[in-house]
Amino acid sequence: TARMIRAAGIVFYNITFNNASGGWSFGSTSAAVTNDFVITNGTVTGSSGTITINDDYSNSGTYTHNSGTVTFSQAAATSTLSGTMTGSSAFYNLIFTYDNEIAAPDCERTGFTATHDFAAAATVSNLFTINTTSAVEYETGATYTVNDMNWNGAGSFIYFRNSVTSGTWLLTVTAAG
């Protein structure tokens, strides 16, 4: 049986889950994490509402999306998404926002600071939204599968870059129509 996390009104600084023999569930409670969200071991069932993360996400266990939303909404630096983010650990809705203005990068090795950095392949089984100016780095050789996407940049630009100079990554969109 999963341990219920009752996070209404609580803001976590860091949250780390580490238990091979148990799991945790946010249920319908939305949560906010001002720094890192880490699954070292075990299973975490996300909120059917929203989990907002202001820094990094790392998953070495299992993250079950519960048809909820994970929002990365940092005010500075780079949010890194790493570990398992496919299969049973796929996101349902994923949103990238960024609160600071970014200068147009040259998208090469110099002058590019990612606002969001995928360090592994990822799947978004419903909607992937990028609604502010963002600079997103994708892991070379990785496949990113999304059902649907809304990448509007809020009237500004969205910059994409591969993690190495001479590599490629693959984006697969599965929605029809």
C-alpha angles and dihedrals in degrees: 000000000000119000110241117235111209101196102157107144093359121118115201121209096201124354121195126180117200119163123115093193100048147038143217132219132199090196108191094331115116116221140197126211115188094195132009132358108200132178106191096167138348134032128302121191109206127223120279081222122047135309110197117201121189099191135008136357121202126175124187092153129040128301115194110198099212088206088288137130130255113201124192106204110162125166096209143004126022128309109218120202112199143161126032113356100151136075112011089359097056121130120244100204119006122189128187119198129165125196100203131070114248128207118238104270123216088232090228129103093285126058095016119114112174118225088197123025123192107204092181142019117291141193127206107192096194124011132354111195129188105181104167137045104294141170108211125190120201125201114253113250093015127124121224114199120192130172095209136351141202108193104167103141089214091269093316135084135292115204124203129194139173117239092242132037099246103029137098138216129199128232116198119188113195102184117110122221 
